[in-house]
Amino acid sequence: MSDYAVIEHGGKQYRVSTGDELLVERTQPDLKTGDDLVFERVMLVSQNDAVRVGKPVVDGALVRSRVVASVRGDKIIVFKKKRRKGYKRKNGHRQDYYRVRVEAIEA
């Protein structure tokens, strides 16, 4: 069984193992490709069949990752309307993401 951790970033939780690539929300706007991104909110760590669950985070646990690319998500349309009132608003939104590769799980 491989080692894994559950981390929280951008209001979402991710289950990650060493070597995984995932898309996370861009919360730090100045990171470039190759920069390190450290996740400090680790909710659960499983290493060598021993599971540590945090309350709410595991003390001293870190997940180190490296930024592979800065990407933008697909465009979503936000449409608001109130019927019979003549009110319509149409907006578009594209979320910024970092594609990161998990380098190490430290607990």
Secondary structure, 3 states (H helix, E strand, C coil): CCCEEEEEECCEEEEECCCCEEEEECCCCCCCCCCEEEECCEEEEEECCEEEECCCCCCCCEEEEEEEEEEECCCEEEEEEECCCCEEEEEEECCEEEEEEEEEEEC
